[in-house]
Amino acid sequence: MVVLAVICCRIPAVPAAVYTVGDSSGWAMGGDYGSWTTDKTFAVGDTLVFNYAPGHTVDEVSANDYKTCTTGNSLSSDSSGATSITLKSASSHYFICGVPGHCSGGMKLAVTVAAAASSGGSTGASPSGTTTSPTTTPATTTSPETPTGFKTPTAGTLNQPSSSAALSPAVAAFFTFSVVAFFLVKGN
């Protein structure tokens, strides 16, 4: 059992990736965000960073509202100019600009998030020829939030995501092993 404990502790933690939506072009009219996502793999814990000029929003919407560019029914919305969203569930997530006409002008993004932790994300060329290099995200304390990780901004602050206190794969494996070992020893 000691050998299993040592092996579990040696499993490296996998850092979450941070993706700047649209790379250096940011979140803007005329972007091709479908092409931007093609060489990327998104996982639970990764963060999307939307950088944009005043007069735009980042709205998370349903799949139907995404397809039809319907505004006014968003699950969450932000207009701070620097929106960070931590992907917290393995599913498809849909984002549009809520300003009328902007979604149909290209400001829409759909990402499919895998359940497994990212291996640092894929790095590849974007349509603009720049590359995206994922970086690790430091853990922050949790606070009340809306479903997609937006915190209500206060004057003079940027809208930063909060993250739940997640265990690294090594810690989770060790914890699981410890609980199983405890019950096995207790049963004897």
Buried (B, 14 or more C-beta within 10 A) or exposed (E): EEEEBEEBEEBEEBBBBBBBBBBEBBBBBEBBBEEBBEEBBBBBBBBBBBBBEEEBBBBBBEEEBBEEBBBEEBBBBBBBBBBBBBBBEEEEBBBBBBBEEBBEBBBBBBBEBBEEBBEBBBEEEBBEEEEBEBEEBEEBEEEEBEEBBBBEBEEEEEBBBBBEEBEBBBBEBBEEBEEEBEEEEEEE
